Amino acid sequence: MRKFAKLPRFSFLGWAKALSKQRFQAPTMHLLRAGSVLLLAALLSSCATDPKVLASPQVLLQSLRITSDSKQQTHGDARILLHNFSNIPMTFIAMRGEFRLAGQFAAPITLDFSLEIPAESPENVAAQLALSPAALVFLSASQPIPYTLEGTITTIKPGRTFKFYYEGQLNPTPGIVGAWR
C-alpha cells in the first residue's frame, strides 16, 4: 500500500506571514487590508436595517360600470386601485376628491373605510360614484375618454393626509355595454 506524505498545515496567519516575506510584500499586505475592509463593510451592511420611507400613495381608476338602482338613478360602480409605495404597511381610512372626465366634473369621491395595505402593494377599493349628467353624456359615446382623479387620502398608521393626482384614460370594455377600464 502506498503512503502519502503529510502536507504541512497552514493557518490564515501563517499564510499571511508567508506572503509578507515574499518579494511583493507591500502590494500583498495592501490587498489583505483591502480585503478585510471589504469583509467588515459587508458584515456591517448585512446588519443594517432599511430606513422607513413614507411615500405618497397612488390612486387610479381600474374599472367603471354604469348601473341603475331601484329608484332609476344612474351611478357608477367603480374599482379604485390604491397603491402603497411606502416600505412600511399603512392603514387608510378616508378618501376625498373628485373624478373628472375630459376636464369636466364627473363625480365627487367620498369614501370612508379601514384598509391596511402592506408595504409596496396595491389594493382594490369598491366605490359607488354619483355620476353627473355631463359624465353620462361622455360615457354614452363608447370611445376612449381622458380622466383625472384628484384629492386627499388619510391614514391612521401613520397619521398623515396625502394629496393624490392621477391622469389616465378610460377605454370601453369590449363586448360589455356600459363598462370601462
C-alpha positions as CSV (number, residue, x, y, z in Angstrom):
1,M,0.0,0.0,0.0
2,R,1.3,3.4,-0.9
3,K,1.8,6.0,1.8
4,F,1.3,9.7,1.1
5,A,3.5,12.3,2.7
6,K,1.8,14.6,5.2
7,L,1.2,18.1,3.9
8,P,2.0,20.9,6.2
9,R,-1.0,22.7,7.7
10,F,-1.2,26.5,7.2
11,S,-3.3,28.8,9.3
12,F,-4.5,32.1,7.9
13,L,-1.9,33.9,10.0
14,G,0.8,31.6,8.8
15,W,-0.3,32.1,5.2
16,A,-0.3,35.9,5.7
17,K,3.2,35.8,7.2
18,A,4.5,33.7,4.4
19,L,3.0,36.1,1.8
20,S,4.6,39.1,3.7
21,K,8.0,37.6,3.3
22,Q,7.8,37.4,-0.4
23,R,9.3,40.0,-2.8
24,F,5.9,41.7,-3.3
25,Q,5.4,42.5,0.4
26,A,3.7,45.9,0.1
27,P,1.1,45.0,-2.6
28,T,0.2,41.8,-0.8
29,M,-0.4,43.4,2.6
30,H,-2.4,46.2,0.8
31,L,-4.6,43.5,-0.7
32,L,-5.1,41.8,2.6
33,R,-6.0,45.1,4.3
34,A,-8.4,46.0,1.5
35,G,-10.0,42.5,1.7
36,S,-10.5,42.8,5.4
37,V,-12.1,46.3,5.0
38,L,-14.5,44.9,2.3
39,L,-15.4,42.0,4.6
40,L,-16.0,44.4,7.5
41,A,-18.2,46.6,5.3
42,A,-20.2,43.6,4.1
43,L,-20.8,42.4,7.7
44,L,-21.9,45.9,8.8
45,S,-24.3,46.4,5.8
46,S,-25.9,43.0,6.4
47,C,-26.8,44.1,10.0
48,A,-28.3,47.4,8.9
49,T,-32.0,47.9,8.6
50,D,-33.7,49.8,5.7
51,P,-34.8,53.3,6.6
52,K,-38.5,53.8,6.7
53,V,-39.6,55.5,3.6
54,L,-43.0,57.2,3.7
55,A,-44.1,57.8,0.1
56,S,-47.4,59.2,-1.3
57,P,-49.8,56.6,-2.4
58,Q,-51.1,56.5,-5.9
59,V,-54.9,56.3,-6.7
60,L,-56.2,55.3,-10.1
61,L,-59.5,54.1,-11.6
62,Q,-59.3,50.5,-12.5
63,S,-62.8,50.0,-13.8
64,L,-66.2,51.7,-14.0
65,R,-69.6,50.2,-14.8
66,I,-72.7,52.3,-15.3
67,T,-75.7,50.8,-13.3
68,S,-79.2,51.9,-12.3
69,D,-80.7,51.4,-8.8
70,S,-84.4,50.7,-7.9
71,K,-85.1,54.5,-8.0
72,Q,-84.0,54.7,-11.6
73,Q,-80.9,56.7,-10.6
74,T,-77.8,56.1,-12.7
75,H,-74.5,55.8,-10.9
76,G,-71.1,54.3,-11.5
77,D,-69.8,51.2,-9.7
78,A,-66.0,51.8,-9.6
79,R,-63.0,49.8,-8.6
80,I,-60.3,52.2,-7.4
81,L,-56.7,50.9,-7.2
82,L,-54.9,52.3,-4.1
83,H,-51.1,51.6,-4.2
84,N,-48.9,52.0,-1.1
85,F,-45.4,52.9,-2.3
86,S,-44.0,53.2,1.2
87,N,-41.8,50.4,2.6
88,I,-44.0,50.2,5.7
89,P,-47.6,49.0,5.9
90,M,-50.2,51.8,6.1
91,T,-53.8,51.8,7.3
92,F,-56.0,54.0,5.0
93,I,-59.3,55.3,6.4
94,A,-60.7,58.0,4.1
95,M,-60.5,59.4,0.6
96,R,-62.0,62.7,-0.6
97,G,-61.7,64.2,-4.0
98,E,-63.2,64.4,-7.4
99,F,-63.4,62.4,-10.6
100,R,-63.3,64.3,-13.9
101,L,-63.9,63.2,-17.5
102,A,-62.4,65.1,-20.3
103,G,-61.7,68.0,-17.9
104,Q,-65.4,68.2,-16.8
105,F,-66.6,67.4,-13.3
106,A,-68.0,63.8,-13.3
107,A,-68.4,62.8,-9.7
108,P,-67.3,63.5,-6.1
109,I,-65.3,60.9,-4.3
110,T,-66.2,60.4,-0.7
111,L,-65.1,57.1,0.8
112,D,-64.7,56.0,4.4
113,F,-63.1,52.6,5.0
114,S,-60.4,50.9,7.1
115,L,-57.9,49.2,4.9
116,E,-54.4,48.1,5.8
117,I,-52.2,47.8,2.8
118,P,-48.8,46.0,3.1
119,A,-45.6,47.8,2.1
120,E,-45.2,48.4,-1.6
121,S,-48.5,46.7,-2.5
122,P,-51.7,47.7,-4.3
123,E,-55.3,47.0,-3.2
124,N,-58.7,47.4,-4.8
125,V,-61.4,49.6,-3.2
126,A,-65.0,49.5,-4.3
127,A,-66.8,52.8,-4.7
128,Q,-70.2,54.0,-5.9
129,L,-69.9,57.3,-7.7
130,A,-72.9,59.6,-8.2
131,L,-72.2,60.5,-11.9
132,S,-73.2,63.9,-13.2
133,P,-75.3,64.3,-16.3
134,A,-72.2,65.5,-18.3
135,A,-70.4,62.3,-17.3
136,L,-73.2,60.2,-18.6
137,V,-73.1,62.0,-21.9
138,F,-69.3,61.4,-22.2
139,L,-69.8,57.7,-21.2
140,S,-72.6,57.1,-23.7
141,A,-70.1,57.9,-26.6
142,S,-68.3,54.5,-26.2
143,Q,-64.9,55.9,-27.1
144,P,-61.7,56.4,-25.0
145,I,-62.1,59.3,-22.6
146,P,-59.3,61.0,-20.6
147,Y,-59.9,61.3,-16.9
148,T,-58.4,62.6,-13.7
149,L,-58.6,61.8,-10.1
150,E,-57.6,64.4,-7.5
151,G,-58.0,64.7,-3.8
152,T,-56.6,63.6,-0.5
153,I,-56.3,60.2,1.3
154,T,-56.0,59.9,5.1
155,T,-54.1,57.3,7.1
156,I,-54.1,56.5,10.8
157,K,-51.0,54.3,10.7
158,P,-49.0,56.6,10.3
159,G,-51.3,59.6,11.0
160,R,-51.0,61.6,7.7
161,T,-53.0,63.1,4.9
162,F,-51.6,62.7,1.4
163,K,-52.6,64.5,-1.7
164,F,-53.1,62.5,-4.9
165,Y,-53.5,63.3,-8.6
166,Y,-53.7,60.9,-11.4
167,E,-54.4,61.3,-15.2
168,G,-55.4,58.3,-17.2
169,Q,-57.7,57.2,-20.0
170,L,-60.9,55.1,-19.7
171,N,-61.5,52.7,-22.6
172,P,-64.7,50.8,-23.3
173,T,-64.6,47.2,-22.2
174,P,-65.0,45.1,-25.4
175,G,-68.3,43.2,-25.5
176,I,-69.8,44.8,-22.3
177,V,-72.1,47.7,-22.7
178,G,-71.6,50.4,-20.1
179,A,-68.3,49.1,-18.8
180,W,-65.0,50.9,-18.9
181,R,-61.5,50.1,-17.8
